[in-house]
Amino acid sequence: MAVLHITQKEFQQEVLDYKGLVLVDFFAPWCGPCKLTSPILDELSEEKKEVKFIKIDVDQNGDLAGQYNVFSIPTFVLVKDGKVVSQFVGAMGKEGFLAELDKVSQ
């Protein structure tokens, strides 16, 4: 499944109402670390079919970023069955993302 780019309007349906695990990437197009993680998330979205991958541009969706206390980007929020189960900040490699996903997949 490809990474979906959504807006605040679609957040309820695509993330909070989704039954399962969602990784939300709060990013900005001008952010260097965000650009580094983007291909990793693309790769993981193809490998981890049981996880939904979402990207939200903080410049265009500032209210939503504020609701999730996004002060630095990239910020990643893991939502399982509509509830936040983990939140972490900063670029990381594929292994780091897999470790974070494993923590909440138990």
Buried (B, 14 or more C-beta within 10 A) or exposed (E): EEBBEBEBEBBEEBBEEBEEBBBBBBBBEEBEBBBEBBEBBEEBBEEBEEBBBBBBBBEEBEEBBEEBEBEEBBBBBBBBEEEBBBBBBEBBEBEBBBEBBEEBBE
